[in-house]
């Protein structure tokens, strides 16, 4: 069995060799929780050459898989699903024990206004029955695309001319998806923050500088006023990576 990775807690108090599932555990005192998960460079880039994969280390990759195992549903924007060529979540043997009494993998929930998606892609055709892909759209989405979507996925309509994310989150939670992990992209994260739909940001900070015009973890109009965050926990590893858990300030 693969050794469970450990990281060092640096804040609020220092503890060495905390196992990753303990470090990333969802709060036990709440029934519903939305966690956004991102990796970014020191200068704020969330991608290299358009993709996020080059920024993380091995711990970040395991953290990503752990968050998927902890989730009841994985929320992602259609643009990110296309760019990163999403498929169904993989059954990760290392974290399989964390899904006891649940489906072996969490379903994907893709947010799309236009439903401009390839419905023959593995995201839809290879999703297991226990974790059928969910499409979240709005009432004004093209009728033909909605009919196609319904053949390969479970469709949730939230909002009229655009996706109402507050209604979408409530609908997911009403179906028993209490722990929601949002993997982006930046527009979806921005929209969720504007809807006050994020309880926690799980951010890996990569000790790299990227420069250029790479994507950040947020995209869109500037928040007015800026959203204040409170650092709840900070972890680190010897290779200079930092793992931060933030919550919106009260």
Secondary structure as UniProt FT lines:
FT   STRAND          6..11
FT   STRAND          15..19
FT   HELIX           20..23
FT   STRAND          33..41
FT   TURN            42..43
FT   TURN            49..50
FT   HELIX           53..55
FT   HELIX           58..70
FT   STRAND          73..77
FT   HELIX           78..83
FT   TURN            84..85
FT   HELIX           93..99
FT   TURN            100..101
FT   STRAND          107..111
FT   TURN            119..120
FT   HELIX           122..125
FT   HELIX           129..131
FT   STRAND          134..137
FT   TURN            139..140
FT   HELIX           143..152
FT   STRAND          154..157
FT   HELIX           165..174
FT   TURN            175..176
FT   STRAND          179..182
FT   HELIX           186..194
FT   TURN            195..196
FT   STRAND          200..206
FT   TURN            212..213
FT   STRAND          229..236
FT   TURN            238..239
FT   STRAND          242..248
//
